[in-house]
Amino acid sequence: MHFSAVQADITTLDVDAIVNAANNSLLGGGGVDGAIHAAAGPGLLAECKTLAGCATGAAKITGGYELTAKHVIHTVGPVWMGGDNNEPELLASSYRRSLELAAATGLKSVAFPSISTGVYLYPKQQACEIAVNTVLSCQQLFPDDVQIVFCCFSQEDLSLYQKQLKTIQA
């Protein structure tokens, strides 16, 4: 498994799947969710309407439609409520369930945004640690040639992920 962190628009990445930090309806929203729906076109919304939503910590997969990515893995991260409401477990589950779908579909490259750190207000440092540690714990799901990209919105986020990835590569 190979890891990288980039600052980019996740909708432009040339990977097998991008992960959508979705809301429970899967019908679009703000932030990365809205950007993915806008870039993928109306086919994505039409397919999402057939999925009956998604529970927090779960994931579902669709086609990529007008995106470069062939698939979108939709996952619903937790809203931060102080950390005593199962938020760490639910966030880890979002990453784990996304990777399980990617492995079951035979994907070789997956890009993740920083799930729950936007309007859901999850503390960025904690979310980064959970993301990287959960992905590491799922390595056995994939052959060695799988590429995991942590796609960051800001330079601040990119710095967090680069620092966290250095700790695992040391």
Secondary structure, DSSP 8 states (H G I E B T S, - for coil): -EEEEEES-GGG--SSEEEEE--TT-S--SHHHHHHHHHH-HHHHHHHHTTT---BT-EEEEE-TTSSSSEEEEEB----SSS-SSHHHHHHHHHHHHHHHHHHHT-SEEEE--TTSSTT---HHHHHHHHHHHHHHTGGGS-TT-EEEEEESSHHHHHHHHHHHHHHH-
